[in-house]
Structures are given as C-alpha cells and as structure tokens.
Amino acid sequence: MAVAKGALTELDTNYIHYNGLWIYGHYGSNSMQVQKSFELAISDEFEAEKFITHILPLSEINKGIALTKSGEAIKVVLHPNDQ
C-alpha cells in the first residue's frame, strides 16, 4: 500500500503498547520478506560478524560515517570507551 508523503493517521498507542505490537516501515519488499529478514537477523544462523568491516573508537565516528558513505565499509562498530 502506498502512502502519500506527509499523510498522517491516528493510532491507538494504548492498544499498541498493551498488545506488544511493533510498527515499522519498509521500502522495496513486502511484509513477508521483512518478517523473514527480521527472523534471520535474530537467529543463530545469521553470522553478523561477517558484515563488520571496521571497528573504530567512538571518537572516530565521522571516519566511520565517511567509510560507509564511500562504500569502503559495510558495517562499522564503534566502541564508546576506546580512545
């Protein structure tokens, strides 16, 4: 379903909260594909470490952003306590 830019809707946040619902958007895939990718991402079968290309201290966050934007990095992990 396409949603017009700037379109608003009312949500019953009480219902969402007490029924443990998740609200998420996606682009370029259907809801079944999104669900499958989420299940894979949290499963033990998915080796997320393989996608980490750089590990940097938090002080180098701008370098991490630049590496990602340039395509040199896939995923950058930032360590907050490293110098």
C-alpha positions as CSV (number, residue, x, y, z in Angstrom):
1,M,0.0,0.0,0.0
2,A,1.5,3.4,-1.0
3,V,1.2,6.2,1.5
4,A,1.3,9.8,0.3
5,K,4.1,11.9,1.5
6,G,3.0,13.9,4.5
7,A,0.0,11.7,5.1
8,L,-1.0,11.3,8.8
9,T,-3.1,8.8,10.7
10,E,-4.4,8.3,14.2
11,L,-3.0,5.4,16.2
12,D,-4.3,3.9,19.5
13,T,-1.0,3.9,21.3
14,N,-2.6,2.2,24.3
15,Y,-3.6,-0.8,22.2
16,I,-0.2,-0.9,20.5
17,H,1.6,-0.8,23.9
18,Y,-0.5,-3.4,25.8
19,N,-0.7,-5.8,22.9
20,G,3.1,-5.6,22.3
21,L,2.7,-4.5,18.6
22,W,5.6,-3.3,16.5
23,I,5.2,-0.7,13.9
24,Y,7.8,-0.5,11.1
25,G,8.0,0.7,7.6
26,H,9.9,-0.7,4.7
27,Y,10.7,0.0,1.1
28,G,11.2,-2.3,-1.8
29,S,9.9,-5.5,-0.1
30,N,6.6,-7.0,1.1
31,S,5.7,-7.7,4.8
32,M,6.6,-11.4,4.4
33,Q,10.1,-10.6,3.2
34,V,10.5,-8.1,6.1
35,Q,9.4,-10.7,8.6
36,K,11.7,-13.4,7.2
37,S,14.7,-11.0,7.2
38,F,13.9,-10.0,10.8
39,E,13.8,-13.7,11.9
40,L,17.0,-14.4,10.1
41,A,18.8,-11.4,11.7
42,I,17.9,-12.5,15.2
43,S,18.6,-16.2,14.6
44,D,21.9,-18.0,15.5
45,E,22.2,-18.9,11.8
46,F,23.0,-15.3,10.8
47,E,26.7,-14.5,11.3
48,A,26.5,-10.8,11.6
49,E,30.3,-10.6,12.4
50,K,31.0,-11.3,8.7
51,F,29.5,-8.0,7.7
52,I,31.6,-5.9,10.2
53,T,34.4,-4.4,8.1
54,H,35.7,-1.8,10.6
55,I,36.0,-1.4,14.3
56,L,36.7,2.1,15.5
57,P,36.7,4.1,18.7
58,L,33.6,6.3,19.1
59,S,35.9,9.4,18.8
60,E,36.3,8.4,15.1
61,I,32.6,8.3,14.3
62,N,33.0,10.8,11.4
63,K,35.6,8.4,9.8
64,G,33.1,5.5,10.2
65,I,30.4,7.5,8.5
66,A,32.7,8.5,5.7
67,L,33.8,4.9,5.2
68,T,30.2,3.8,5.0
69,K,29.2,6.6,2.6
70,S,32.1,5.8,0.3
71,G,31.2,2.2,0.1
72,E,34.5,1.1,1.7
73,A,32.8,-0.2,4.8
74,I,29.7,-2.4,5.1
75,K,29.2,-2.1,8.8
76,V,31.3,-0.1,11.3
77,V,31.3,-1.0,15.0
78,L,32.0,2.0,17.3
79,H,33.5,1.3,20.8
80,P,32.5,4.1,23.2
81,N,35.3,3.6,25.7
82,D,38.3,3.2,23.3
83,Q,40.5,6.2,22.6
